[in-house]
Amino acid sequence: MFLHVREARHLRDYTVELFFNDGRQGVADLRPALSGPAFEPLLDVEVFSQLRVDTELDTIVWPNGADLAPEFLYFQAFKHEPDLQERFRSWGYID
């Protein structure tokens, strides 16, 4: 199954509530991902809060063209869930 972000909502600072096509809902702090030329403008919370779900990419995007892979968002939202550790390992997010 391919992961898709169905809904997303800015909560505060760099925190986003995410709803995925597998029925899971979670919250992710994306601050650690905001480095590099495409993401540095998002350090302005006003700009970060302008995120939206792109229905063609099935993930969140920002007006400057930045986006994050749905799998990365899923990992950020659920990285501490024991039942998902093997999946995250197969994706290369953990050793």
Secondary structure, 3 states (H helix, E strand, C coil): CCCCEEEEEEEECCEEEEEECCCCEEEEECHHHCCCCCCHHHHCHHHHCCCEEECCCCEEECCCCCECCHHHHHHHHHCCCHHHHHHHHHCCCCC
